[in-house]
Amino acid sequence: MPLSLQDRFEIQDLMNRYAYGIDVDCTEEEFLDLFTEDAQMISPYSGVHEGVEGVKLFRSKFVPRRGKLQIRHVITNFLIDGDGDVAHLKAYFLEFKTQLELPRTPSARPSSSSVAAMTAISGGSTESGR
């Protein structure tokens, strides 16, 4: 039986809760509640993380990054396949970073994260010869 519209809505809602949770520093327990015991996360950025321990490790990589950055994730282009029992999701995860403490000098160049965010918005590449 194919996934229903309600199934698809709930998967998208879950992904929005994930993005919000990783961005605003929910507790470990709240974050783990988003996953099943046998969860598998596959990311070109952070690798493969399986099960509860894998999800904990994944989260531990992001918490220290916050410091002086505000990070926001936007998830788009959901491709959801599956049947009534199992679903597979592919989506674009866009990450926007804002440096919270900018240098006070008027001639200061934007930080690399500001440049990366601006590049991400414009769709360009950060691999320029700068």
N, C-alpha and C positions, 0 to 999 in steps of 0.2 A: 504494500500500500504506500503510495507516495506521501511525502510530507504535506500536511494541510497548511493553509494560510496562517492558521493559529500557530502551528509549529514554527513556521518561518518568522512570524512576528516575535515569538518568544526567544528565538535564537538571536535575532537582531537586538532585542531588549537586553538579553544577557551580555552581548558584546558591548553595548553602551554602558552597562553597569561595570563591566571589566575596565573600559577606558576611564570612566569616572573614578573607579577604585584605585587604579594605578596612578592617576594624576593627583588625587587629593589625599593620598596616604591613608587609606582605610587601614584598619587593624589587620594583622595577619589572618585572624579568624574570619573576618568579613571577606577578605580576599579569597581564602580557601573555600568558603561557602559557595563561590561561583563555579567551582569545579567538581566533577565526579571523582571518585576514588581512582578510577583508571584513566584519568585525563591524559591527553598527550598534546603538548604544544610543540609545534615545529616552526622555527623562525630562521630566516637567513641571517638575521642579526645576532641572535643569542643561542642558536642551536636547538637541540631536541631536549625537552623536559617531560618526564613521564611520572605519573602518579603524584601523590601528595608531596613527597619529598622533592620531586622535580619542580613542582609549582612553587614550593618554598624557596628553592634555590633561585629560580627565575625572579621572584619578587625581591630577594635579597640583593640582586644586581641593580635594581632600580631605585631602591630607597636611598642609598648614599648619593645618587646623582642629583637629588633635589637641591640641597644646599642653597646656592644663590640663583638657582634657575627655577622658573615656573615652566612646567612641561604640560602640554595639552595634546591629547591624542584625538584624531578624527578618523573614524572608520567609514569607508565607502565601498561601493562596488561589491556588495555581498553576492557571492555565488554559493548557494546552499543546495546541496544534493543529499539524498538519503531516502530511507523508507520510514515507516512508522516507529522504528526502534533505534536507528542509528542515523546520525547526520554528519556531514562533512562540510566545513566552511572554508572558503577562500575569500579574502577581502584585502583591500588596501588599508594599511595602518599608517596614517600620516602623523608625524610627530612635530610639534611646533615648540620651540624653546624661546623663552624670553629671559634675558639676563636681568635680574632684579636690581642689581647695583651696578650702574654704568659709571665709567670714569667721568669726573666733573670738568675735564678740560674740553674747550670748544673744538679743538682740532682732533679729538680722539676718533679713531676709526671704529666702525661697528665691530663687535666681537665676532668670532668665527661662527658662533651659534646664531647670531643675528643674521649673518650673511647666509648661513645654511637655511634658516627659516625663510628668508626672502627668496632664496633660490628655489626652495621647495614650493613656495606659493606661485612663483613664475613658471615653474616646470623646467627650469634650466638644470645644468649639471654643476656640481661643486668641483669637478675635476679640471677646472681651467688652469692655465699655467701661471697662476699668481704665486 
